[in-house]
Amino acid sequence: MVFAATVRLCWSGIDGGKDTAMQVIMLPGGVLRIPAVITLDDGVTCDGTRDITSDDPEYSLWLPLARSEEQQLHAEAAERAADREILARWRTRQSA
């Protein structure tokens, strides 16, 4: 079973400090795949992920953010529906 949650994070220096939506995924066995920023030797930063196990000190911080795959699918569907509603209202105003 896979668990996921979208997390709103602000990574300094990436995207000009804008919020970035990222996934936190609970892999089988309880391992969490969390967002991470990787800095290369030449100073370039890249968005990435890293896996942490239950014995990692950060595990308890990330665990509450995980949702079941089913919950994630419902959340994404609700978000798409809300987006369609917003676009429909905007189009109505633009055509008036």
Secondary structure, 3 states (H helix, E strand, C coil): CCEEEEEEEECCCCHHHCEEEEEEEECCCCCEEEEEEEECCCCCEEEEEEEECCCCCCHHHHHHHCCEHHHHHHHHHHHHHHHHHHHHHHHHHHHC
